[in-house]
Amino acid sequence: MKEKNICRVGLIGNESIIRDTVDLSALGISFSSKPLVIGGLAMEYYGIRNKGKDIDFIISNDDYVTLARKYPENRKDKWGDLFISFDNCELLRSIFRFDYDFFSEGAIEYEKCKGISIEKLFFMKVLAFDNQPEVEKHTRDYKLMWDYFLKTFQNREYVANAMKHQDEYINAPDGTIYNGNYHLK
C-alpha cells in the first residue's frame, strides 16, 4: 500500500483506493451531498486492513429519502439506523443514530465522494466494539485501530522515557511518580 502523507489538514490516505473503487452511477441518482466512505474501504484507504466484499457509505437524509423511494425493497432498519442495502454496498443514513453531518466533519473531499477522517473512523469502531463486543469483526477492527493510533500518533520520545521507568511505575501507587523521585521505595 502507498505511504500515508501527513499534511496540515490531517492524515490523508491512499486516494487511488477510493478513486478506483467508488462508482455509484448505477444507482441512477444525483446525490445532494457526496457519499461518505466508511468501514472496510476507509480502513484500506488508511492502510489498516483490506476491505471486505461490500462498500459502506453514510449518506445525507435527503439522499436516503431519494434512494428509499427508488429502491423500497432494499430498505432496512437496524435499531433506528435506516439504510439501503445492495449486494455490493450499503448506504446508511446513520450509525448508532449519528448522522452524515456528524461523521462527515473533517472528511477528505474527493470528486465523487468523501473519505471519513481517521478520528471519526476510530470513533465509529469504538461504538461498534462497545455495543457488540461479541462480534469478532468489531473486536478485531477496534484492536487494529487502537494499534494504528498508538503506532502513528504516540510521541515516540515520551514512550521511550516511560519504558525507561516502567519498573518504577509498576511499584508506584497508581503508577504515579511524585516530584521526580523515581528511585524511592
ABEGO torsion letter per residue (X at the ends): XBBBBBBAAEBBBBAAAAAAABBAAAAGBBBABBBBBBEAAAAAAAGABBBBABBBBBBBAAAAAAAAAABAAABBBBGGBBBBBBAABBBBABBGGBBAAAAABGBBBBAABBBBBAAAAAAAAAAAAAABAABAAAAAAAAAAAAAAAAAABBAAAAAAAAAAAAAAAABBGGBBBGGBAABX
